[in-house]
Amino acid sequence: MKTTLVATGILLGLGAFGQNTPDKSFADDSTAPKTRYLSEITVVGRGSRSDYQALPEVVGTNIYAGKKSALIVLDNVQGNVVTNTMRQVLAKVPGIHVWESDPSGIQIGIAARGLSPNRSWEFNVRQNGYDIAADPFGYPEAYYNPQLQAVQRIEVVRGQGALQYGPQFGGMVNYILRNGSEISKPFEFETQQTVGSNRLFNSYNAIGGNTAKVNYYAFFDHRNGDGWRQNSRYYTNAGFGTVTYRFTPKFSLSAELMRSNIRSQQPGGLTDLQFEQNAQQSLRSRNWFDVTWTMPALTANWQINPGTRWTTKVSATIGDRNSVGFTRAINIADTINKSTMQYNNRVLNGDFYRNYVLESRIITDYKLAGRNHTFSGGIRAYTGNTHRLAEGRGTTGTDYDMSLAPGGRYDRDINFGSQNLAAYVENVFRISDRILLIPGLRYEWLRGNASGRIGYKTNGQDSLLQDVTRSRSFLLAGIGAEFHVTKTTEVYASFAQAYRPIQFANLQAPAATTDIIDQDLKDSKGYNIDLGYRGKLKSYLQFDVSGFLLQYDNRVGTRTFAATGSTPAYRLVTNLGSSTSKGFEGFVEFNPVRAFRRNSNWGLIVFGSYSYLDARYSSSFKDSIIAGKRVENAPQDIFRGGISAGYKGFLLTGQISHTGLTFSDATNTTAIAANGQSGPIPAYTITDLSASFKATRSLTLKAGINNLFDKRYFTRRAGGYPGPGVLPGDGRTAFVSVGARF
């Protein structure tokens, strides 16, 4: 069952709906792996039309045996990848909770198992194996996300993935970009042009090729639109280039560079009454958001011998995040000031991220007691700095402008630093032909610090941040197991410790003198447990069903203490207690045509993914108001299901997405606040329709309708930017794409 990839990449799903054999697009057998060897790249394809696969035991220098994992093949996704519609892209990964408050697809917010979807910050988010978040330790928000036309596959690893990748509790999401390794000729040109509702226009253009020594790929992507709501214009520009040079059949060096700039008008939130009256309306026209992300990376791959591979990556994240707007509560109008006959000054906020990381990994096969085993180990060195300018007094204008008003200044000017050294080891012990044990350890050393101005005193002098530095080290342990019931099915189990480092926000005491940071503040720690059964039945059924437990200890929050004697009242930022998430996650995909008839031009695929979640704060939580309550942003039920039907190169897919009711705060407030910032988030069900037609081997047409029945819904209530208030999801929208390769 072991699949060792001597590769910079693995591409699953070479037989996408009509992709390789358009005249018999439903005739292949997904249980018959196809392997094609290039000089140093192994491309593994199962001939499956499904966009979902389980990851092999070993990929490159990474071990996935015993872990809850999923692989999404973007060529096979039937849905709107142009605007990164994640409810469609990750439909077959059960339990993924998606925030859908950004119609442009710029800001992806996903989570699982009761964790927060805020810019995916509970996942370790990576691109081509390196970090892309603002700061994976102190501020792990993913402001940048790749455009999915450029993505070859998405790897999702839960639980035990924390041992190989570090924080967070959610596991790891890795976007693998196209790199040209699958192209078999010296030059190929690819283009995809899309138009859609609300003046959506997207142009994706790429070149790539492969020679005896070199493979390369480069793209430029532009997208713009007006958005479904008022005041929600946006544009994105992204360019990427990568070159791999094979010095020998065993050693290669790859260099890549991604540059992305996005700018979007933020329509702000609504009250619940305003949402009911007209969800498309906007009461903010002067709020803007701008992100520029630059990521260079250099990767060395060395096949030391047939059973040993070494990979080293050096990468950087150079990012700027700026916002300008009127951010008062949504029930306070942004109107002309009668005394000045101008708008009020807007608030400026800017972050500047400069992060550098080296990761080196090795994997090797060896024999012990007459059996083959696999060892993997790695080291990581990271340093990052975030310079934060906040609460600046901006202009009274309406367009994007980060200029300070005359005499204006930034109230906050803070530098956050984080450093990390880590090492991990993991081993696949093949106890028998059917039983695998996968223990692992990870050592972490972390340091976070903050310095600078957090405001001004009444006499005009700087109010400086209290001296806050946190250094700590610890060991994480985990173990996984697999029992191969048949050649294509297995029982898997894993236990792994996880952690979430102290965030930058917890290192800066607010300017108010009554707010204090606990000097014994600790990282949040806990563990994930998974137990499941997955696999394939012949060529027509694949499934993955499992139960899970996520224990989240040392949650950080604020306690308020009343005045006692000579001690004034104060608020303490401290560790409050624990939460427990437990439940079920299941996925099944069935092809009835393939089950009863072979080599048919007709095809029918039915799938469903469902998760049940019970996520609650511990009854011993220090804040008695929260003890025993449901964790916020934790829907009890998430179901996504669909049917794909096709003939030869034509495919039509309908999909339903249902997300249960969630609470917007830890106190489970049921009363709706007048400003829309607190209250329940109702359950909702969305229906999407998509179609594709492969006219020739080089020409593809795609079209789709998102939210077919024009359902009004929202997925989050924001307490601040980009709200505050209710942030509506999009109503009905449509798109049409034409793609070609030459």
C-alpha positions in Angstrom: 0.0 0.0 0.0 3.0 2.3 0.3 3.3 4.9 -2.4 6.7 6.7 -2.3 6.8 9.8 -4.5 10.2 10.8 -5.7 8.7 14.1 -6.7 8.4 17.8 -6.4 4.7 17.2 -7.0 2.0 14.6 -7.3 -1.0 15.1 -9.5 -4.1 13.0 -8.8 -7.0 12.7 -11.1 -5.3 12.7 -14.6 -8.5 11.4 -16.0 -10.7 14.3 -15.1 -14.2 14.4 -16.6 -13.3 14.0 -20.2 -9.8 15.5 -19.7 -7.8 12.6 -21.2 -10.4 10.6 -23.1 -13.3 13.0 -24.0 -15.1 10.4 -26.0 -15.3 8.0 -23.0 -15.0 10.4 -20.0 -16.7 7.9 -17.6 -14.8 4.8 -18.6 -11.8 4.8 -16.4 -11.1 2.8 -13.2 -10.1 4.9 -10.2 -8.7 1.9 -8.3 -6.1 1.2 -11.0 -3.2 3.6 -10.2 -1.3 5.0 -13.2 2.2 6.1 -12.6 4.4 8.1 -15.1 8.1 8.5 -14.4 9.9 11.6 -15.5 13.6 12.3 -14.8 12.9 13.2 -11.2 9.2 13.7 -11.0 6.7 11.0 -10.2 3.2 11.9 -11.2 0.6 9.6 -9.6 -2.9 9.5 -11.1 -5.7 7.1 -10.3 -7.7 7.9 -13.4 -10.4 9.2 -11.1 -12.9 11.9 -12.1 -13.4 12.7 -8.4 -12.0 15.9 -7.0 -11.5 14.1 -3.7 -8.8 11.6 -2.8 -7.2 10.3 0.3 -3.5 11.2 0.6 -1.0 8.3 0.1 1.0 7.1 3.1 4.1 9.1 1.9 4.3 12.1 -0.3 7.7 13.6 -1.0 9.3 14.0 2.5 6.0 14.0 4.3 4.2 11.1 6.1 0.4 11.0 5.9 -0.1 7.5 7.1 -2.5 7.3 10.0 -3.7 10.9 9.6 -7.1 12.3 8.8 -6.4 13.8 5.4 -7.9 14.8 2.1 -6.6 15.8 -1.3 -8.7 18.1 -3.5 -7.8 18.0 -7.2 -8.7 21.4 -8.7 -8.9 20.2 -12.3 -11.8 18.0 -11.3 -13.7 20.5 -9.1 -17.1 21.3 -10.5 -17.8 24.8 -9.3 -16.8 28.4 -9.2 -13.0 28.4 -8.6 -12.7 31.8 -10.1 -13.9 33.5 -7.0 -12.6 30.8 -4.6 -16.0 29.6 -3.6 -14.8 27.2 -0.9 -18.2 25.7 -0.1 -17.9 24.1 -3.5 -14.2 23.5 -3.6 -14.1 21.7 -0.2 -17.6 20.2 -0.4 -16.3 16.7 0.0 -14.2 17.5 3.1 -16.7 17.0 5.9 -17.0 19.6 8.7 -15.3 22.6 7.0 -17.1 25.7 8.2 -16.8 28.6 5.7 -17.3 32.3 6.3 -18.8 33.7 3.1 -18.6 37.5 3.7 -16.1 38.3 0.9 -17.8 37.9 -2.6 -14.5 38.5 -4.4 -12.9 35.3 -2.9 -10.0 37.4 -1.7 -10.3 36.5 1.9 -10.8 32.8 2.5 -12.1 31.9 6.0 -12.4 28.2 6.8 -12.2 26.2 10.0 -13.4 22.9 11.5 -14.4 21.3 14.8 -15.5 24.4 16.5 -12.5 26.6 15.7 -12.8 30.1 14.3 -12.9 30.6 10.5 -11.4 34.1 10.8 -9.1 34.2 7.8 -8.4 30.5 8.3 -6.2 31.4 11.3 -6.8 28.1 13.2 -5.2 26.2 10.3 -1.5 26.3 9.4 -1.9 27.8 5.9 0.8 27.1 3.4 1.5 27.4 -0.3 3.9 24.9 -1.9 4.9 23.8 1.6 5.8 27.2 3.1 3.9 29.7 5.3 1.8 32.4 3.8 0.0 33.8 6.9 0.9 37.2 8.3 2.8 35.5 11.2 2.1 31.8 11.9 2.8 32.3 15.6 1.7 35.7 16.7 -0.8 36.7 14.0 -1.8 33.7 11.9 -4.4 35.4 9.6 -4.1 34.4 6.0 -4.7 37.8 4.3 -3.4 36.4 1.0 -4.8 33.3 -0.7 -3.9 32.0 -4.1 -6.2 32.2 -7.1 -7.5 28.7 -7.5 -7.1 28.5 -11.3 -3.4 28.4 -10.5 -3.7 25.6 -7.9 -3.1 22.0 -8.8 -4.3 20.5 -5.6 -5.2 21.3 -2.0 -3.9 19.2 0.9 -5.9 19.2 4.1 -4.4 17.4 7.2 -6.1 17.3 10.5 -4.9 16.3 14.0 -1.5 14.7 13.8 -0.4 17.1 11.2 0.6 19.4 14.0 3.7 17.3 14.6 5.1 18.0 11.1 3.9 21.6 10.6 3.5 23.1 14.1 0.5 25.3 15.0 -2.5 25.3 14.9 -5.3 23.1 16.4 -7.0 22.8 13.0 -4.2 21.1 11.2 -2.7 22.2 7.9 -4.0 23.4 4.6 -1.5 23.5 1.7 -2.2 25.0 -1.7 0.1 23.3 -4.3 0.5 25.6 -7.3 1.0 24.4 -10.9 4.7 24.3 -11.7 4.8 23.0 -15.3 6.1 19.5 -14.3 3.1 17.8 -15.9 3.6 19.6 -19.3 5.3 17.3 -21.8 6.5 19.8 -24.4 8.9 22.8 -24.3 6.2 25.4 -24.5 2.5 25.6 -23.7 0.1 28.5 -23.4 -3.0 28.4 -21.2 -5.8 30.9 -20.9 -9.1 31.1 -19.1 -11.4 34.1 -19.5 -14.4 34.5 -17.2 -17.3 36.9 -17.1 -20.2 37.0 -14.6 -22.7 38.8 -12.6 -22.0 42.2 -11.1 -19.5 43.0 -13.8 -17.2 40.1 -12.8 -14.2 39.8 -15.2 -11.3 37.4 -14.7 -8.4 36.8 -17.0 -5.9 34.0 -16.2 -3.0 33.5 -18.6 -0.1 31.1 -18.2 2.9 29.7 -20.0 4.9 26.6 -19.1 7.1 23.9 -20.5 9.5 21.1 -19.9 12.9 20.2 -21.4 15.6 17.7 -20.5 17.0 20.0 -17.7 14.3 22.6 -17.0 10.7 22.9 -16.3 9.0 26.3 -15.8 5.6 27.9 -15.3 4.4 31.4 -15.0 1.0 33.1 -14.8 -0.7 36.4 -14.5 -4.2 36.7 -13.1 -6.5 39.7 -13.0 -9.9 39.8 -11.5 -12.3 42.7 -10.9 -16.0 43.3 -10.2 -18.6 45.4 -8.5 -19.7 42.8 -6.0 -23.3 41.7 -5.2 -23.7 44.4 -2.5 -23.5 48.1 -2.9 -20.0 49.6 -2.3 -18.1 46.4 -2.8 -15.9 47.0 -5.8 -12.6 45.1 -5.9 -9.7 44.1 -8.1 -6.9 41.6 -7.8 -3.6 41.2 -9.7 -1.3 38.3 -9.1 1.8 37.2 -10.9 3.8 34.0 -10.3 6.9 32.4 -11.8 8.8 29.2 -11.0 11.8 27.5 -12.6 13.2 24.1 -11.8 16.7 23.2 -13.0 17.7 19.6 -12.8 21.5 19.5 -12.3 21.5 15.8 -12.3 18.7 13.2 -12.3 18.9 13.2 -8.5 19.4 16.9 -7.6 17.3 19.9 -8.6 16.8 23.5 -7.5 13.6 25.4 -7.8 13.1 29.1 -7.5 9.7 30.8 -7.4 8.2 34.2 -6.8 4.6 35.2 -6.1 3.4 38.8 -6.1 -0.2 39.7 -5.3 -2.1 42.9 -4.8 -5.7 43.2 -3.9 -7.9 46.2 -3.2 -11.5 46.0 -2.2 -14.2 48.4 -1.1 -15.7 47.2 2.2 -19.5 47.7 2.3 -19.6 47.3 6.1 -22.2 45.5 8.2 -25.9 45.8 8.7 -28.3 45.5 11.5 -30.7 42.6 11.4 -33.6 44.8 10.4 -31.5 46.3 7.6 -30.5 42.9 6.4 -34.2 41.8 6.3 -35.2 44.9 4.4 -32.4 44.8 1.8 -29.3 42.6 2.2 -27.7 44.3 -0.8 -27.6 47.8 0.8 -24.5 49.4 2.2 -24.2 52.2 4.7 -20.5 52.6 4.2 -18.9 53.9 1.0 -15.6 55.1 2.3 -14.1 51.8 3.7 -11.2 50.3 1.8 -8.9 47.3 2.2 -5.6 46.8 0.4 -3.1 43.9 0.7 0.2 43.4 -1.1 2.0 40.1 -0.6 5.4 39.1 -2.0 6.7 35.6 -1.4 10.0 34.4 -2.8 11.1 30.8 -2.2 14.0 28.5 -3.1 13.7 24.7 -2.8 16.5 22.1 -3.1 15.6 18.5 -3.7 18.1 15.7 -3.5 17.3 12.0 -4.1 20.3 10.7 -2.1 19.5 7.1 -3.0 16.3 5.2 -4.1 15.0 5.2 -0.5 16.2 8.5 0.8 15.1 12.0 -0.1 16.1 15.4 1.3 14.3 18.7 0.8 15.2 22.2 2.0 13.1 25.3 1.5 14.1 28.9 2.2 11.2 31.4 1.9 10.0 34.8 2.9 6.7 36.6 3.4 6.8 40.3 2.7 3.3 41.6 3.2 1.6 45.0 3.7 -2.0 45.2 4.9 -3.8 48.5 5.0 -7.3 49.6 5.8 -9.0 53.0 5.9 -12.6 53.6 6.8 -15.3 54.9 9.2 -15.6 52.0 11.6 -18.1 53.1 14.2 -21.1 50.9 14.9 -23.4 50.4 11.9 -26.3 52.2 13.5 -24.1 55.4 13.6 -24.4 57.0 10.2 -21.4 58.1 8.2 -22.7 61.5 7.2 -21.5 65.0 6.4 -20.4 66.9 9.5 -22.6 70.1 9.5 -19.9 72.2 11.2 -17.2 71.4 8.6 -19.4 70.4 5.6 -17.2 67.4 5.1 -17.2 63.8 6.1 -15.6 62.9 9.5 -12.0 61.7 9.4 -11.5 58.1 8.7 -9.4 55.7 10.7 -6.1 54.3 9.3 -4.6 50.9 10.1 -1.5 49.4 8.6 0.5 46.2 9.2 3.9 45.4 7.6 5.0 41.8 7.8 8.6 40.7 7.3 9.1 37.0 7.9 11.8 34.6 6.9 11.9 30.8 7.4 14.1 27.8 6.6 12.7 24.3 6.7 14.7 21.1 6.0 13.3 17.6 5.8 14.6 14.2 5.1 12.9 10.9 4.6 14.4 7.4 4.3 13.4 3.8 4.1 15.2 1.2 6.1 14.9 -2.5 7.1 14.3 -3.7 10.6 13.3 -7.2 11.6 12.9 -8.1 7.9 10.4 -5.4 7.2 10.6 -2.0 5.4 10.0 1.1 7.6 10.1 4.8 6.9 11.7 7.5 9.0 11.1 11.3 8.5 12.7 14.2 10.3 13.0 17.9 9.9 14.1 21.2 11.4 12.7 24.7 11.1 14.1 28.1 11.8 11.9 31.2 11.7 12.1 34.9 12.4 9.4 37.5 11.9 8.6 41.1 12.6 5.3 42.9 12.4 5.2 46.7 12.4 1.7 47.9 13.3 0.5 51.4 12.8 -3.1 51.7 14.1 -5.8 54.2 14.9 -4.4 56.9 12.6 -6.4 60.0 11.8 -7.0 59.8 8.1 -8.6 62.1 5.5 -12.2 63.0 5.0 -12.1 61.6 1.5 -14.0 58.7 -0.1 -11.4 56.8 -2.2 -8.6 54.6 -1.0 -6.1 56.9 0.7 -3.7 56.0 3.5 -2.5 59.7 4.0 -2.7 61.1 7.5 -4.9 64.2 7.9 -2.9 67.5 8.5 -1.7 67.2 12.1 -2.9 63.6 12.3 -0.9 60.8 13.8 -1.1 57.1 14.6 -2.1 56.4 18.2 -0.4 53.1 18.1 3.0 52.3 16.7 4.1 48.8 17.8 6.7 46.3 16.8 5.9 42.6 17.3 8.6 40.0 17.0 8.5 36.2 16.9 11.3 33.6 16.7 10.9 29.9 16.4 13.2 26.9 16.3 11.6 23.5 15.9 12.6 19.9 15.1 10.4 16.8 14.5 10.8 13.1 14.0 8.2 10.6 12.8 8.4 7.0 11.8 6.2 4.5 10.0 6.7 1.1 11.6 5.2 -1.7 9.4 4.4 -4.3 12.1 2.9 -6.6 9.6 1.4 -6.5 6.1 -1.7 -4.9 7.5 -0.6 -3.0 10.7 1.2 0.3 10.7 2.3 2.4 13.8 3.4 6.0 13.3 4.8 7.7 16.4 6.2 11.2 16.3 7.7 14.0 18.4 8.1 17.7 17.8 10.2 20.1 19.9 9.3 23.8 19.8 11.2 26.8 21.1 9.2 30.1 20.8 9.8 33.7 21.7 7.4 36.6 21.2 7.9 40.2 22.1 6.2 43.6 21.7 7.4 47.1 22.1 6.3 50.6 21.1 3.5 53.1 21.7 0.0 52.1 22.5 -1.5 55.6 22.9 -1.0 59.0 24.4 -1.3 60.2 28.0 -3.4 63.2 28.9 -0.3 65.3 29.0 0.5 64.3 25.4 3.4 62.0 26.2 3.7 58.5 24.7 2.0 55.7 26.6 4.5 52.9 26.1 3.7 49.2 26.0 4.6 47.4 29.1 7.6 45.2 28.7 6.2 41.9 27.4 8.5 39.1 26.2 7.5 35.4 26.3 10.1 32.6 25.7 9.2 29.0 26.2 10.0 25.5 24.9 8.0 22.3 24.9 7.7 18.9 23.4 4.6 17.6 21.5 3.9 13.9 21.0 1.6 11.9 18.9 1.0 8.4 17.5 -1.0 7.1 14.6 -2.0 3.7 13.4 -3.5 2.0 10.4 -5.0 -1.4 10.0 -5.6 -2.4 6.4 -8.8 -4.4 6.4 -8.6 -5.0 2.6 -6.2 -3.9 -0.1 -8.2 -0.7 -0.6 -9.8 0.0 2.8 -8.3 0.7 6.2 -9.0 1.7 9.8 -7.0 4.6 11.0 -6.5 6.3 14.4 -4.3 9.1 15.7 -3.6 11.0 18.9 -1.6 14.2 18.7 -0.9 17.1 21.0 -1.3 20.6 19.5 -0.9 24.2 20.6 -1.8 27.8 19.7 0.9 30.3 20.6 0.2 33.5 22.5 -1.1 36.0 19.9 0.3 39.5 19.4 -3.0 40.9 20.6 -2.3 39.2 24.0 1.1 40.8 24.2 -0.1 44.4 24.0 -2.0 45.7 27.0 -4.6 48.2 26.0 -3.8 51.9 26.7 -6.3 51.9 29.6 -4.4 51.5 32.8 -7.0 49.1 34.2 -6.0 46.4 31.7 -3.2 44.0 32.7 -1.6 41.1 31.0 -1.1 38.0 33.2 2.7 37.5 33.5 2.0 33.8 33.6 0.0 33.8 30.4 0.5 30.4 28.7 0.1 29.1 25.1 -3.1 27.3 24.5 -2.5 23.6 24.4 -4.6 20.4 23.9 -4.9 17.5 21.6 -6.7 15.9 18.7 -8.0 12.3 18.5 -9.3 10.7 15.3 -10.7 7.2 14.7 -12.1 6.3 11.3 -12.5 3.9 8.4 -11.8 4.9 4.8 -11.1 3.5 1.4 -12.6 2.4 -1.9 -14.8 -0.4 -3.0 -13.8 -1.4 -6.5 -14.2 1.5 -8.9 -17.6 2.9 -7.8 -17.5 3.8 -4.1 -15.1 5.7 -1.9 -15.8 6.7 1.7 -14.2 8.1 4.9 -16.2 8.0 8.2 -14.6 9.0 11.5 -15.2 10.2 15.0 -13.0 12.9 16.6 -12.3 14.7 19.9 -10.5 18.1 20.1 -9.5 19.2 23.5 -8.6 22.9 23.7 -7.0 24.0 27.0 -5.7 27.3 28.4 -8.0 29.4 26.2 -7.1 33.1 26.5 -9.7 35.6 27.5 -10.4 38.6 29.8 -11.6 38.5 33.4 -12.9 41.6 35.2 -12.2 42.2 38.9 -14.1 44.6 41.0 -12.3 47.1 43.3 -11.4 45.8 46.7 -10.0 48.1 49.4 -7.1 50.1 48.0 -7.0 48.0 44.8 -8.9 49.6 41.9 -11.0 47.6 39.5 -9.1 46.0 36.6 -9.3 43.6 33.7 -6.9 40.7 33.4 -5.9 39.0 30.2 -5.3 35.4 31.3 -6.0 31.7 30.6 -9.6 31.1 31.4 -10.2 27.4 30.8 -10.9 24.7 28.3 -13.3 23.7 25.6 -14.1 20.2 24.2 -15.2 19.5 20.6 -16.4 16.0 19.7 -18.4 14.6 16.9 -18.6 12.7 13.6 -17.3 13.4 10.1 -18.4 11.3 7.1 -18.0 11.3 3.4 -19.2 9.0 0.7 -19.2 9.1 -3.1 -21.0 6.6 -5.3 -20.9 6.0 -9.0 -24.0 3.8 -9.8 -23.2 3.7 -13.6 -19.8 2.3 -13.0 -21.2 -0.1 -10.4 -23.5 -1.7 -12.9 -22.0 -1.0 -16.3 -18.4 -0.7 -17.5 -16.9 1.6 -20.2 -20.0 3.8 -20.5 -20.1 7.2 -22.1 -22.7 8.1 -19.5 -21.8 8.9 -15.9 -23.5 9.6 -12.6 -21.8 10.5 -9.3 -23.6 11.0 -6.1 -21.8 12.3 -3.0 -22.5 13.6 0.5 -20.4 14.9 3.4 -21.8 15.4 6.9 -20.4 16.5 10.2 -22.0 16.5 13.6 -20.3 18.7 16.2 -20.8 19.2 19.9 -18.4 22.0 21.0 -18.7 23.4 24.5 -16.8 25.3 27.1 -15.8 23.4 30.2 -18.1 23.5 33.2 -15.0 24.6 35.2 -14.4 27.7 32.9 -13.3 30.6 35.1 -15.9 32.8 33.5 -19.1 31.3 35.0 -21.3 33.0 32.3 -19.5 31.0 29.6 -19.2 27.6 31.5 -21.1 24.9 29.7 -22.1 27.1 26.7 -21.6 26.1 23.1 -18.4 27.4 21.5 -19.1 30.4 19.1 -18.9 29.8 15.4 -19.4 26.1 15.9 -22.4 24.8 13.8 -23.8 21.5 15.1 -24.5 20.2 11.6 -22.8 20.8 8.2 -24.1 18.9 5.2 -22.9 19.2 1.6 -24.2 16.9 -1.1 -24.5 16.8 -4.8 -25.1 14.9 -8.0 -22.9 15.0 -11.1 -24.4 13.7 -14.4 -22.7 13.7 -17.8 -22.3 12.3 -21.2 -18.8 12.1 -22.8 -17.3 15.6 -22.3 -20.4 17.3 -20.8 -21.0 17.4 -17.1 -23.8 19.0 -15.0 -23.5 19.2 -11.2 -26.0 20.3 -8.6 -24.8 20.8 -5.0 -26.6 21.6 -1.7 -24.8 23.2 1.3 -26.4 23.3 4.7 -24.9 24.9 7.8 -26.6 24.8 11.1 -27.3 27.6 13.6 -24.3 29.1 15.3 -23.8 31.6 18.1 -21.7 34.7 17.5 -20.4 35.0 21.1 -19.3 32.7 23.9 -22.3 33.6 26.1 -24.6 32.2 23.4 -26.6 35.4 23.3 -30.1 34.9 21.8 -31.2 38.5 21.9 -30.3 40.4 18.8 -28.2 43.5 19.5 -29.5 46.8 17.9 -26.1 47.2 16.2 -26.1 43.7 14.7 -22.9 42.7 16.4 -24.3 39.9 18.6 -27.0 37.3 18.4 -27.5 34.0 16.8 -26.5 33.2 13.2 -29.4 31.3 11.7 -29.0 28.1 9.8 -29.0 28.3 6.0 -29.1 26.1 2.9 -27.6 27.1 -0.4 -28.0 25.4 -3.8 -25.4 25.8 -6.6 -25.4 24.6 -10.2 -22.4 24.2 -12.5 -21.7 22.8 -15.9 -18.7 22.0 -18.0 -18.1 20.9 -21.6 -14.8 19.7 -23.0 -15.3 20.6 -26.7 -11.8 19.3 -27.7 -8.6 18.3 -25.9 -7.6 22.0 -25.7 -11.0 23.8 -25.4 -13.2 23.8 -22.3 -16.4 25.7 -21.5 -17.7 26.2 -17.9 -20.7 27.9 -16.5 -22.4 28.1 -13.1 -25.0 29.7 -10.9 -24.2 30.2 -7.3 -27.1 30.4 -4.8 -29.6 29.2 -7.4 -32.7 30.1 -5.4 -31.4 33.5 -4.3 -31.3 32.7 -0.6 -30.7 35.5 1.9 -28.2 34.4 4.6 -25.2 35.5 6.5 -22.3 33.6 8.1 -20.9 36.0 10.6 -21.4 39.0 12.8 -18.4 41.3 13.0 -17.6 43.3 16.1 -15.2 45.6 14.0 -13.6 45.6 10.6 -14.8 44.7 8.0 -18.2 45.3 9.7 -19.3 46.0 12.2 -22.6 44.2 12.1 -24.2 41.4 10.0 -22.1 40.6 6.9 -24.5 39.2 4.2 -23.6 36.3 1.9 -24.1 36.8 -1.8 -27.5 36.3 -3.5 -27.8 34.6 -6.9 -24.8 35.1 -9.2 -23.7 33.5 -12.5 -20.5 33.0 -14.5 -19.3 31.7 -17.8 -15.7 30.7 -18.5 -13.8 29.7 -21.7 -10.5 27.9 -21.3 -7.9 26.8 -23.9 -4.5 25.3 -24.1 -2.1 25.5 -27.0 
